Amino acid sequence: MKTWYNKNQDQIEKYKYFIMLNLEHDELKELSKKDKVAERYIEDLNAINSDPVFIQHMADEDDRERIYKVLLAEEKEKAILEGIEEGKKTGLEQGIKQGVKEGIKEGIEQGIERGLGQGIKKVAKTMIENNFQIEDIIKITGLTKDEILNLK
């Protein structure tokens, strides 16, 4: 027997009506052999548990509880999926913003490099037109001999 098994007889006698509420059917039968109130309790319990109206009520209540749990689980899953979608959307938006930022930065850097490269080539071309020595143009611009010769 569960709750009251290890207690002494005085404690069992004192708390037996509370103990009855937590007993399994077989344990309750054992206790009811010694006590008229407990015997009456088990008879009433058996009568209630045999009543078709009560059985239907409990079945309906169980059904309502199962339906509630299913609906709750569905809502929870729906909320999780919505959260995931919202997270993806936010992440995508942030990723796009970050990508645009980095793209602009990279574009500016490439534009500056191209502009500098074109400027250097323009300077080298002007130096060629003013009869500078190729070695001097290489030193000043950092261009290779082939790059300078292609400008002519």
TORGU-532594 format. One record per residue: residue number from 1; residue in one letter; x, y, z of N, C-alpha, C, O in turn. Coordinates in Angstrom, 2 decimals, padded with zeros to 5 digits. Layout:
# residues N
+-----+------+---------+---------+---------+---------+---------+---------+---------+---------+---------+---------+---------+---------+
| pos | code |     nxx |     nyy |     nzz |    caxx |    cayy |    cazz |     cxx |     cyy |     czz |     oxx |     oyy |     ozz |
+-----+------+---------+---------+---------+---------+---------+---------+---------+---------+---------+---------+---------+---------+
| NUM |    A |       X |       Y |       Z |       X |       Y |       Z |       X |       Y |       Z |       X |       Y |       Z |
...
+-----+------+---------+---------+---------+---------+---------+---------+---------+---------+---------+---------+---------+---------+
# end
This chain:
# residues 152
+-----+------+---------+---------+---------+---------+---------+---------+---------+---------+---------+---------+---------+---------+
| pos | code |     nxx |     nyy |     nzz |    caxx |    cayy |    cazz |     cxx |     cyy |     czz |     oxx |     oyy |     ozz |
+-----+------+---------+---------+---------+---------+---------+---------+---------+---------+---------+---------+---------+---------+
|   1 |    M |  000.84 | -001.18 |  000.00 |  000.00 |  000.00 |  000.00 |  000.88 |  001.23 |  000.00 |  001.94 |  001.25 |  000.62 |
|   2 |    K |  000.44 |  002.24 | -000.70 |  001.29 |  003.39 | -000.99 |  001.57 |  004.30 |  000.20 |  002.51 |  004.07 |  000.96 |
|   3 |    T |  000.75 |  005.31 |  000.37 |  001.00 |  006.41 |  001.29 |  001.12 |  005.98 |  002.73 |  001.99 |  006.49 |  003.45 |
|   4 |    W |  000.29 |  005.09 |  003.17 |  000.21 |  004.80 |  004.59 |  000.91 |  003.51 |  004.98 |  000.83 |  003.11 |  006.14 |
|   5 |    Y |  001.57 |  002.85 |  004.09 |  002.18 |  001.56 |  004.34 |  003.19 |  001.59 |  005.49 |  003.17 |  000.70 |  006.34 |
|   6 |    N |  004.04 |  002.57 |  005.53 |  005.10 |  002.60 |  006.53 |  004.72 |  003.32 |  007.82 |  005.55 |  003.44 |  008.71 |
|   7 |    K |  003.49 |  003.79 |  007.94 |  003.11 |  004.53 |  009.13 |  002.60 |  003.58 |  010.22 |  002.21 |  002.45 |  009.95 |
|   8 |    N |  002.62 |  004.06 |  011.44 |  002.14 |  003.21 |  012.53 |  000.61 |  003.21 |  012.56 | -000.03 |  004.06 |  011.94 |
|   9 |    Q |  000.04 |  002.29 |  013.27 | -001.41 |  002.09 |  013.31 | -002.16 |  003.33 |  013.82 | -003.24 |  003.64 |  013.33 |
|  10 |    D | -001.58 |  004.03 |  014.80 | -002.24 |  005.24 |  015.31 | -002.35 |  006.30 |  014.21 | -003.38 |  006.95 |  014.07 |
|  11 |    Q | -001.29 |  006.46 |  013.45 | -001.32 |  007.43 |  012.36 | -002.29 |  007.00 |  011.27 | -003.02 |  007.83 |  010.72 |
|  12 |    I | -002.31 |  005.73 |  010.95 | -003.24 |  005.22 |  009.93 | -004.67 |  005.48 |  010.37 | -005.48 |  005.96 |  009.58 |
|  13 |    E | -004.98 |  005.17 |  011.61 | -006.33 |  005.37 |  012.13 | -006.70 |  006.86 |  012.10 | -007.82 |  007.23 |  011.74 |
|  14 |    K | -005.76 |  007.69 |  012.49 | -006.02 |  009.13 |  012.55 | -006.27 |  009.73 |  011.17 | -007.13 |  010.60 |  011.01 |
|  15 |    Y | -005.52 |  009.28 |  010.17 | -005.59 |  009.88 |  008.83 | -006.25 |  009.01 |  007.77 | -006.13 |  009.29 |  006.58 |
|  16 |    K | -006.93 |  007.96 |  008.18 | -007.42 |  006.99 |  007.20 | -008.38 |  007.59 |  006.17 | -008.41 |  007.12 |  005.04 |
|  17 |    Y | -009.16 |  008.59 |  006.53 | -010.11 |  009.15 |  005.56 | -009.40 |  010.01 |  004.51 | -009.86 |  010.12 |  003.38 |
|  18 |    F | -008.29 |  010.60 |  004.89 | -007.47 |  011.31 |  003.90 | -006.69 |  010.31 |  003.05 | -006.54 |  010.48 |  001.84 |
|  19 |    I | -006.20 |  009.28 |  003.70 | -005.43 |  008.24 |  003.01 | -006.28 |  007.58 |  001.93 | -005.78 |  007.26 |  000.86 |
|  20 |    M | -007.59 |  007.38 |  002.22 | -008.49 |  006.71 |  001.27 | -008.51 |  007.42 | -000.08 | -008.66 |  006.78 | -001.12 |
|  21 |    L | -008.35 |  008.71 | -000.06 | -008.43 |  009.49 | -001.30 | -007.27 |  009.19 | -002.24 | -007.36 |  009.46 | -003.44 |
|  22 |    N | -006.19 |  008.65 | -001.72 | -004.99 |  008.43 | -002.53 | -004.71 |  006.94 | -002.77 | -003.63 |  006.59 | -003.25 |
|  23 |    L | -005.65 |  006.09 | -002.45 | -005.40 |  004.65 | -002.57 | -005.88 |  004.10 | -003.91 | -006.80 |  004.64 | -004.53 |
|  24 |    E | -005.23 |  003.03 | -004.34 | -005.69 |  002.28 | -005.49 | -006.91 |  001.46 | -005.06 | -007.15 |  001.29 | -003.87 |
|  25 |    H | -007.66 |  000.96 | -006.02 | -008.91 |  000.25 | -005.74 | -008.68 | -000.95 | -004.80 | -009.43 | -001.12 | -003.84 |
|  26 |    D | -007.68 | -001.76 | -005.06 | -007.40 | -002.93 | -004.21 | -007.01 | -002.53 | -002.79 | -007.42 | -003.17 | -001.83 |
|  27 |    E | -006.23 | -001.48 | -002.67 | -005.82 | -001.01 | -001.36 | -007.02 | -000.47 | -000.58 | -007.14 | -000.67 |  000.63 |
|  28 |    L | -007.91 |  000.20 | -001.29 | -009.12 |  000.74 | -000.67 | -010.01 | -000.40 | -000.17 | -010.60 | -000.30 |  000.90 |
|  29 |    K | -010.11 | -001.48 | -000.94 | -010.89 | -002.66 | -000.52 | -010.33 | -003.22 |  000.79 | -011.08 | -003.56 |  001.70 |
|  30 |    E | -009.03 | -003.31 |  000.87 | -008.37 | -003.84 |  002.06 | -008.70 | -002.99 |  003.28 | -009.03 | -003.51 |  004.35 |
|  31 |    L | -008.62 | -001.69 |  003.12 | -008.91 | -000.78 |  004.22 | -010.39 | -000.83 |  004.60 | -010.73 | -000.73 |  005.78 |
|  32 |    S | -011.27 | -000.99 |  003.63 | -012.72 | -000.96 |  003.90 | -013.19 | -002.17 |  004.69 | -014.27 | -002.13 |  005.29 |
|  33 |    K | -012.42 | -003.25 |  004.72 | -012.81 | -004.43 |  005.50 | -012.82 | -004.12 |  007.00 | -013.53 | -004.77 |  007.77 |
|  34 |    K | -012.05 | -003.14 |  007.41 | -011.90 | -002.84 |  008.82 | -012.73 | -001.65 |  009.27 | -012.81 | -001.39 |  010.47 |
|  35 |    D | -013.35 | -000.93 |  008.35 | -014.01 |  000.31 |  008.72 | -015.30 |  000.48 |  007.93 | -015.31 |  000.34 |  006.71 |
|  36 |    K | -016.40 |  000.78 |  008.63 | -017.70 |  000.94 |  007.99 | -017.74 |  002.18 |  007.10 | -018.34 |  002.15 |  006.02 |
|  37 |    V | -017.11 |  003.28 |  007.52 | -017.10 |  004.50 |  006.71 | -016.34 |  004.24 |  005.42 | -016.78 |  004.64 |  004.34 |
|  38 |    A | -015.21 |  003.58 |  005.53 | -014.42 |  003.25 |  004.35 | -015.19 |  002.29 |  003.45 | -015.14 |  002.40 |  002.22 |
|  39 |    E | -015.91 |  001.35 |  004.07 | -016.72 |  000.40 |  003.30 | -017.80 |  001.16 |  002.52 | -018.03 |  000.89 |  001.34 |
|  40 |    R | -018.45 |  002.11 |  003.19 | -019.49 |  002.92 |  002.54 | -018.87 |  003.77 |  001.41 | -019.48 |  003.94 |  000.35 |
|  41 |    Y | -017.69 |  004.28 |  001.65 | -016.98 |  005.09 |  000.65 | -016.73 |  004.28 | -000.61 | -016.98 |  004.76 | -001.72 |
|  42 |    I | -016.23 |  003.06 | -000.45 | -015.93 |  002.23 | -001.63 | -017.21 |  001.83 | -002.35 | -017.23 |  001.73 | -003.58 |
|  43 |    E | -018.29 |  001.59 | -001.60 | -019.58 |  001.27 | -002.24 | -020.07 |  002.46 | -003.08 | -020.50 |  002.29 | -004.22 |
|  44 |    D | -019.99 |  003.65 | -002.50 | -020.41 |  004.86 | -003.23 | -019.51 |  005.09 | -004.45 | -019.99 |  005.46 | -005.52 |
|  45 |    L | -018.23 |  004.88 | -004.26 | -017.28 |  005.05 | -005.35 | -017.58 |  004.09 | -006.50 | -017.57 |  004.47 | -007.67 |
|  46 |    N | -017.86 |  002.82 | -006.14 | -018.21 |  001.82 | -007.16 | -019.52 |  002.19 | -007.86 | -019.64 |  002.03 | -009.08 |
|  47 |    A | -020.49 |  002.69 | -007.09 | -021.78 |  003.07 | -007.69 | -021.59 |  004.23 | -008.66 | -022.14 |  004.22 | -009.77 |
|  48 |    I | -020.82 |  005.21 | -008.25 | -020.57 |  006.36 | -009.13 | -019.84 |  005.91 | -010.39 | -020.21 |  006.30 | -011.50 |
|  49 |    N | -018.81 |  005.10 | -010.22 | -018.03 |  004.64 | -011.36 | -018.80 |  003.72 | -012.29 | -018.38 |  003.50 | -013.43 |
|  50 |    S | -019.92 |  003.18 | -011.83 | -020.75 |  002.31 | -012.66 | -021.89 |  003.08 | -013.34 | -022.53 |  002.55 | -014.25 |
|  51 |    D | -022.14 |  004.28 | -012.91 | -023.25 |  005.08 | -013.42 | -022.95 |  005.52 | -014.86 | -021.95 |  006.19 | -015.10 |
|  52 |    P | -023.81 |  005.14 | -015.83 | -023.57 |  005.49 | -017.24 | -023.52 |  007.01 | -017.48 | -022.75 |  007.48 | -018.32 |
|  53 |    V | -024.32 |  007.77 | -016.75 | -024.30 |  009.23 | -016.91 | -022.95 |  009.79 | -016.47 | -022.37 |  010.65 | -017.13 |
|  54 |    F | -022.45 |  009.27 | -015.32 | -021.15 |  009.72 | -014.83 | -020.03 |  009.30 | -015.80 | -019.13 |  010.08 | -016.09 |
|  55 |    I | -020.13 |  008.07 | -016.28 | -019.12 |  007.58 | -017.22 | -019.09 |  008.46 | -018.46 | -018.02 |  008.84 | -018.94 |
|  56 |    Q | -020.29 |  008.79 | -018.98 | -020.36 |  009.66 | -020.17 | -019.81 |  011.05 | -019.86 | -019.09 |  011.64 | -020.66 |
|  57 |    H | -020.17 |  011.55 | -018.66 | -019.67 |  012.87 | -018.26 | -018.13 |  012.86 | -018.23 | -017.48 |  013.78 | -018.74 |
|  58 |    M | -017.56 |  011.82 | -017.62 | -016.10 |  011.74 | -017.53 | -015.49 |  011.57 | -018.92 | -014.44 |  012.14 | -019.21 |
|  59 |    A | -016.16 |  010.79 | -019.78 | -015.67 |  010.62 | -021.14 | -015.71 |  011.96 | -021.88 | -014.78 |  012.31 | -022.60 |
|  60 |    D | -016.82 |  012.70 | -021.69 | -016.93 |  014.01 | -022.31 | -015.84 |  014.95 | -021.78 | -015.23 |  015.71 | -022.54 |
|  61 |    E | -015.62 |  014.88 | -020.48 | -014.60 |  015.73 | -019.88 | -013.21 |  015.35 | -020.40 | -012.39 |  016.21 | -020.70 |
|  62 |    D | -012.97 |  014.04 | -020.50 | -011.70 |  013.56 | -021.06 | -011.55 |  014.03 | -022.51 | -010.47 |  014.46 | -022.93 |
|  63 |    D | -012.65 |  013.94 | -023.27 | -012.62 |  014.38 | -024.66 | -012.30 |  015.88 | -024.73 | -011.48 |  016.31 | -025.54 |
|  64 |    R | -012.98 |  016.65 | -023.88 | -012.72 |  018.10 | -023.86 | -011.27 |  018.38 | -023.52 | -010.64 |  019.26 | -024.12 |
|  65 |    E | -010.74 |  017.64 | -022.57 | -009.34 |  017.84 | -022.18 | -008.40 |  017.47 | -023.32 | -007.44 |  018.18 | -023.59 |
|  66 |    R | -008.69 |  016.34 | -024.00 | -007.86 |  015.93 | -025.14 | -007.94 |  016.97 | -026.26 | -006.92 |  017.32 | -026.86 |
|  67 |    I | -009.15 |  017.44 | -026.54 | -009.32 |  018.45 | -027.59 | -008.56 |  019.72 | -027.21 | -007.88 |  020.32 | -028.05 |
|  68 |    Y | -008.67 |  020.12 | -025.95 | -007.96 |  021.30 | -025.47 | -006.45 |  021.12 | -025.66 | -005.76 |  022.02 | -026.14 |
|  69 |    K | -005.95 |  019.95 | -025.30 | -004.51 |  019.69 | -025.43 | -004.08 |  019.71 | -026.89 | -003.02 |  020.24 | -027.22 |
|  70 |    V | -004.90 |  019.13 | -027.77 | -004.58 |  019.13 | -029.19 | -004.58 |  020.56 | -029.73 | -003.66 |  020.96 | -030.45 |
|  71 |    L | -005.62 |  021.33 | -029.37 | -005.69 |  022.72 | -029.82 | -004.51 |  023.53 | -029.28 | -003.93 |  024.35 | -029.99 |
|  72 |    L | -004.18 |  023.29 | -028.03 | -003.05 |  023.99 | -027.42 | -001.76 |  023.64 | -028.15 | -000.94 |  024.52 | -028.43 |
|  73 |    A | -001.57 |  022.35 | -028.45 | -000.37 |  021.91 | -029.16 | -000.32 |  022.53 | -030.56 |  000.74 |  022.95 | -031.03 |
|  74 |    E | -001.48 |  022.59 | -031.24 | -001.53 |  023.19 | -032.57 | -001.18 |  024.67 | -032.51 | -000.43 |  025.17 | -033.34 |
|  75 |    E | -001.74 |  025.37 | -031.52 | -001.45 |  026.79 | -031.37 |  000.03 |  027.01 | -031.05 |  000.65 |  027.96 | -031.54 |
|  76 |    K |  000.57 |  026.14 | -030.22 |  001.97 |  026.25 | -029.86 |  002.84 |  026.05 | -031.11 |  003.79 |  026.81 | -031.35 |
|  77 |    E |  002.51 |  025.02 | -031.89 |  003.27 |  024.76 | -033.12 |  003.12 |  025.92 | -034.09 |  004.10 |  026.33 | -034.72 |
|  78 |    K |  001.91 |  026.45 | -034.22 |  001.66 |  027.59 | -035.09 |  002.50 |  028.79 | -034.64 |  003.11 |  029.47 | -035.47 |
|  79 |    A |  002.53 |  029.03 | -033.34 |  003.30 |  030.16 | -032.80 |  004.80 |  029.96 | -033.07 |  005.51 |  030.91 | -033.41 |
|  80 |    I |  005.27 |  028.74 | -032.92 |  006.68 |  028.45 | -033.18 |  007.00 |  028.70 | -034.65 |  008.00 |  029.34 | -034.97 |
|  81 |    L |  006.14 |  028.19 | -035.54 |  006.36 |  028.38 | -036.97 |  006.31 |  029.86 | -037.35 |  007.11 |  030.33 | -038.17 |
|  82 |    E |  005.36 |  030.59 | -036.75 |  005.30 |  032.04 | -037.01 |  006.56 |  032.72 | -036.52 |  007.09 |  033.62 | -037.17 |
|  83 |    G |  007.04 |  032.29 | -035.36 |  008.28 |  032.85 | -034.81 |  009.46 |  032.57 | -035.72 |  010.32 |  033.43 | -035.94 |
|  84 |    I |  009.51 |  031.35 | -036.24 |  010.60 |  030.99 | -037.16 |  010.52 |  031.84 | -038.42 |  011.53 |  032.38 | -038.88 |
|  85 |    E |  009.31 |  031.97 | -038.98 |  009.13 |  032.78 | -040.19 |  009.52 |  034.24 | -039.93 |  010.20 |  034.86 | -040.74 |
|  86 |    E |  009.08 |  034.76 | -038.80 |  009.42 |  036.14 | -038.45 |  010.92 |  036.29 | -038.30 |  011.51 |  037.29 | -038.73 |
|  87 |    G |  011.55 |  035.28 | -037.67 |  013.01 |  035.30 | -037.51 |  013.72 |  035.26 | -038.86 |  014.70 |  035.97 | -039.08 |
|  88 |    K |  013.21 |  034.41 | -039.78 |  013.80 |  034.34 | -041.11 |  013.66 |  035.68 | -041.83 |  014.61 |  036.18 | -042.44 |
|  89 |    K |  012.45 |  036.26 | -041.74 |  012.18 |  037.52 | -042.41 |  013.10 |  038.61 | -041.86 |  013.72 |  039.36 | -042.62 |
|  90 |    T |  013.19 |  038.69 | -040.54 |  014.05 |  039.69 | -039.92 |  015.51 |  039.45 | -040.30 |  016.24 |  040.38 | -040.63 |
|  91 |    G |  015.91 |  038.18 | -040.25 |  017.29 |  037.84 | -040.62 |  017.59 |  038.19 | -042.07 |  018.66 |  038.70 | -042.39 |
|  92 |    L |  016.61 |  037.90 | -042.96 |  016.78 |  038.21 | -044.37 |  016.89 |  039.71 | -044.57 |  017.76 |  040.19 | -045.31 |
|  93 |    E |  016.01 |  040.46 | -043.91 |  016.06 |  041.92 | -044.02 |  017.40 |  042.46 | -043.54 |  018.01 |  043.32 | -044.18 |
|  94 |    Q |  017.85 |  041.95 | -042.40 |  019.13 |  042.41 | -041.87 |  020.27 |  042.00 | -042.79 |  021.22 |  042.76 | -043.01 |
|  95 |    G |  020.16 |  040.78 | -043.35 |  021.19 |  040.31 | -044.28 |  021.25 |  041.16 | -045.52 |  022.33 |  041.49 | -046.02 |
|  96 |    I |  020.07 |  041.52 | -046.04 |  020.02 |  042.37 | -047.23 |  020.64 |  043.73 | -046.92 |  021.45 |  044.24 | -047.69 |
|  97 |    K |  020.23 |  044.32 | -045.78 |  020.79 |  045.62 | -045.41 |  022.31 |  045.55 | -045.29 |  023.03 |  046.41 | -045.78 |
|  98 |    Q |  022.78 |  044.50 | -044.61 |  024.22 |  044.33 | -044.43 |  024.90 |  044.11 | -045.77 |  025.97 |  044.66 | -046.04 |
|  99 |    G |  024.27 |  043.29 | -046.62 |  024.82 |  043.03 | -047.95 |  024.90 |  044.29 | -048.78 |  025.89 |  044.53 | -049.46 |
| 100 |    V |  023.83 |  045.10 | -048.74 |  023.82 |  046.35 | -049.48 |  024.93 |  047.27 | -048.97 |  025.66 |  047.88 | -049.75 |
| 101 |    K |  025.04 |  047.34 | -047.64 |  026.09 |  048.18 | -047.04 |  027.48 |  047.75 | -047.52 |  028.30 |  048.57 | -047.94 |
| 102 |    E |  027.71 |  046.43 | -047.43 |  029.02 |  045.92 | -047.83 |  029.23 |  046.08 | -049.33 |  030.34 |  046.36 | -049.79 |
| 103 |    G |  028.14 |  045.91 | -050.11 |  028.23 |  046.09 | -051.55 |  028.58 |  047.51 | -051.91 |  029.41 |  047.76 | -052.79 |
| 104 |    I |  027.93 |  048.46 | -051.23 |  028.23 |  049.88 | -051.48 |  029.68 |  050.18 | -051.12 |  030.39 |  050.84 | -051.87 |
| 105 |    K |  030.09 |  049.67 | -049.96 |  031.46 |  049.90 | -049.52 |  032.46 |  049.33 | -050.53 |  033.43 |  049.98 | -050.91 |
| 106 |    E |  032.19 |  048.09 | -050.96 |  033.08 |  047.44 | -051.92 |  033.06 |  048.18 | -053.26 |  034.09 |  048.35 | -053.90 |
| 107 |    G |  031.86 |  048.61 | -053.66 |  031.74 |  049.36 | -054.91 |  032.53 |  050.67 | -054.86 |  033.19 |  051.05 | -055.82 |
| 108 |    I |  032.44 |  051.34 | -053.72 |  033.19 |  052.59 | -053.56 |  034.69 |  052.32 | -053.64 |  035.44 |  053.04 | -054.30 |
| 109 |    E |  035.10 |  051.26 | -052.94 |  036.53 |  050.91 | -052.95 |  036.99 |  050.57 | -054.36 |  038.06 |  051.00 | -054.79 |
| 110 |    Q |  036.17 |  049.80 | -055.09 |  036.54 |  049.45 | -056.47 |  036.55 |  050.70 | -057.35 |  037.42 |  050.86 | -058.21 |
| 111 |    G |  035.57 |  051.57 | -057.13 |  035.52 |  052.82 | -057.90 |  036.74 |  053.68 | -057.66 |  037.31 |  054.25 | -058.59 |
| 112 |    I |  037.14 |  053.77 | -056.41 |  038.34 |  054.55 | -056.07 |  039.56 |  053.94 | -056.73 |  040.39 |  054.65 | -057.30 |
| 113 |    E |  039.67 |  052.60 | -056.64 |  040.82 |  051.93 | -057.26 |  040.84 |  052.17 | -058.77 |  041.89 |  052.47 | -059.34 |
| 114 |    R |  039.68 |  052.03 | -059.42 |  039.62 |  052.26 | -060.87 |  039.98 |  053.70 | -061.20 |  040.74 |  053.99 | -062.13 |
| 115 |    G |  039.40 |  054.61 | -060.40 |  039.69 |  056.03 | -060.63 |  041.16 |  056.34 | -060.49 |  041.75 |  057.06 | -061.30 |
| 116 |    L |  041.76 |  055.77 | -059.43 |  043.20 |  055.98 | -059.25 |  043.99 |  055.38 | -060.40 |  044.92 |  055.98 | -060.93 |
| 117 |    G |  043.58 |  054.17 | -060.78 |  044.26 |  053.50 | -061.90 |  044.16 |  054.32 | -063.17 |  045.15 |  054.48 | -063.90 |
| 118 |    Q |  042.98 |  054.85 | -063.46 |  042.80 |  055.68 | -064.65 |  043.60 |  056.97 | -064.54 |  044.19 |  057.44 | -065.52 |
| 119 |    G |  043.60 |  057.54 | -063.32 |  044.38 |  058.77 | -063.11 |  045.86 |  058.55 | -063.32 |  046.55 |  059.36 | -063.94 |
| 120 |    I |  046.34 |  057.42 | -062.80 |  047.77 |  057.10 | -062.96 |  048.10 |  056.91 | -064.43 |  049.13 |  057.37 | -064.92 |
| 121 |    K |  047.20 |  056.22 | -065.15 |  047.44 |  056.01 | -066.58 |  047.40 |  057.34 | -067.34 |  048.16 |  057.54 | -068.28 |
| 122 |    K |  046.53 |  058.24 | -066.92 |  046.44 |  059.55 | -067.56 |  047.73 |  060.34 | -067.33 |  048.24 |  061.00 | -068.24 |
| 123 |    V |  048.24 |  060.27 | -066.11 |  049.50 |  060.94 | -065.79 |  050.63 |  060.34 | -066.63 |  051.45 |  061.07 | -067.20 |
| 124 |    A |  050.65 |  058.98 | -066.71 |  051.71 |  058.31 | -067.49 |  051.62 |  058.73 | -068.96 |  052.65 |  058.96 | -069.59 |
| 125 |    K |  050.41 |  058.82 | -069.51 |  050.22 |  059.21 | -070.90 |  050.72 |  060.64 | -071.13 |  051.35 |  060.94 | -072.14 |
| 126 |    T |  050.43 |  061.52 | -070.17 |  050.89 |  062.90 | -070.27 |  052.42 |  062.94 | -070.21 |  053.05 |  063.72 | -070.92 |
| 127 |    M |  053.00 |  062.10 | -069.37 |  054.46 |  062.05 | -069.26 |  055.07 |  061.55 | -070.57 |  056.10 |  062.05 | -071.02 |
| 128 |    I |  054.41 |  060.55 | -071.20 |  054.90 |  060.04 | -072.49 |  054.86 |  061.18 | -073.52 |  055.80 |  061.38 | -074.29 |
| 129 |    E |  053.74 |  061.91 | -073.53 |  053.57 |  063.01 | -074.48 |  054.61 |  064.12 | -074.25 |  054.95 |  064.86 | -075.17 |
| 130 |    N |  055.10 |  064.23 | -073.02 |  056.11 |  065.25 | -072.69 |  057.53 |  064.67 | -072.71 |  058.47 |  065.26 | -072.17 |
| 131 |    N |  057.67 |  063.52 | -073.34 |  058.98 |  062.88 | -073.59 |  059.76 |  062.49 | -072.34 |  060.99 |  062.60 | -072.31 |
| 132 |    F |  059.05 |  062.03 | -071.29 |  059.73 |  061.51 | -070.11 |  060.30 |  060.14 | -070.46 |  059.75 |  059.43 | -071.31 |
| 133 |    Q |  061.38 |  059.79 | -069.81 |  061.99 |  058.48 | -070.01 |  061.07 |  057.41 | -069.38 |  060.46 |  057.65 | -068.34 |
| 134 |    I |  061.00 |  056.23 | -070.01 |  060.13 |  055.15 | -069.51 |  060.52 |  054.76 | -068.09 |  059.64 |  054.48 | -067.28 |
| 135 |    E |  061.81 |  054.74 | -067.78 |  062.27 |  054.37 | -066.44 |  061.73 |  055.36 | -065.40 |  061.36 |  054.96 | -064.29 |
| 136 |    D |  061.69 |  056.64 | -065.76 |  061.17 |  057.66 | -064.84 |  059.65 |  057.50 | -064.66 |  059.14 |  057.67 | -063.55 |
| 137 |    I |  058.95 |  057.18 | -065.74 |  057.50 |  056.98 | -065.67 |  057.19 |  055.77 | -064.78 |  056.25 |  055.81 | -063.98 |
| 138 |    I |  057.98 |  054.71 | -064.91 |  057.81 |  053.51 | -064.07 |  057.99 |  053.88 | -062.60 |  057.19 |  053.47 | -061.76 |
| 139 |    K |  059.05 |  054.65 | -062.27 |  059.33 |  055.05 | -060.89 |  058.20 |  055.90 | -060.32 |  057.78 |  055.70 | -059.18 |
| 140 |    I |  057.71 |  056.85 | -061.11 |  056.71 |  057.80 | -060.62 |  055.32 |  057.17 | -060.51 |  054.62 |  057.39 | -059.52 |
| 141 |    T |  054.91 |  056.37 | -061.51 |  053.54 |  055.85 | -061.55 |  053.39 |  054.46 | -060.94 |  052.31 |  054.09 | -060.48 |
| 142 |    G |  054.47 |  053.68 | -060.93 |  054.39 |  052.30 | -060.44 |  053.86 |  051.35 | -061.50 |  053.65 |  050.17 | -061.22 |
| 143 |    L |  053.63 |  051.84 | -062.74 |  053.16 |  050.98 | -063.82 |  054.33 |  050.16 | -064.36 |  055.49 |  050.53 | -064.21 |
| 144 |    T |  053.99 |  049.04 | -064.99 |  055.03 |  048.22 | -065.61 |  055.37 |  048.80 | -066.98 |  054.64 |  049.64 | -067.51 |
| 145 |    K |  056.47 |  048.35 | -067.52 |  056.92 |  048.82 | -068.84 |  055.86 |  048.49 | -069.89 |  055.55 |  049.31 | -070.75 |
| 146 |    D |  055.30 |  047.25 | -069.83 |  054.28 |  046.84 | -070.80 |  053.04 |  047.72 | -070.69 |  052.46 |  048.09 | -071.72 |
| 147 |    E |  052.61 |  048.05 | -069.46 |  051.44 |  048.91 | -069.29 |  051.69 |  050.29 | -069.90 |  050.79 |  050.88 | -070.50 |
| 148 |    I |  052.90 |  050.80 | -069.74 |  053.24 |  052.13 | -070.28 |  053.28 |  052.07 | -071.80 |  052.77 |  052.97 | -072.46 |
| 149 |    L |  053.87 |  051.01 | -072.36 |  053.96 |  050.89 | -073.81 |  052.56 |  050.72 | -074.44 |  052.34 |  051.15 | -075.57 |
| 150 |    N |  051.62 |  050.11 | -073.71 |  050.25 |  049.95 | -074.22 |  049.49 |  051.28 | -074.26 |  048.47 |  051.38 | -074.93 |
| 151 |    L |  049.99 |  052.29 | -073.53 |  049.33 |  053.58 | -073.50 |  049.66 |  054.42 | -074.75 |  048.95 |  055.36 | -075.08 |
| 152 |    K |  050.74 |  054.07 | -075.43 |  051.20 |  054.87 | -076.58 |  050.27 |  054.77 | -077.74 |  050.51 |  055.38 | -078.78 |
+-----+------+---------+---------+---------+---------+---------+---------+---------+---------+---------+---------+---------+---------+
# end
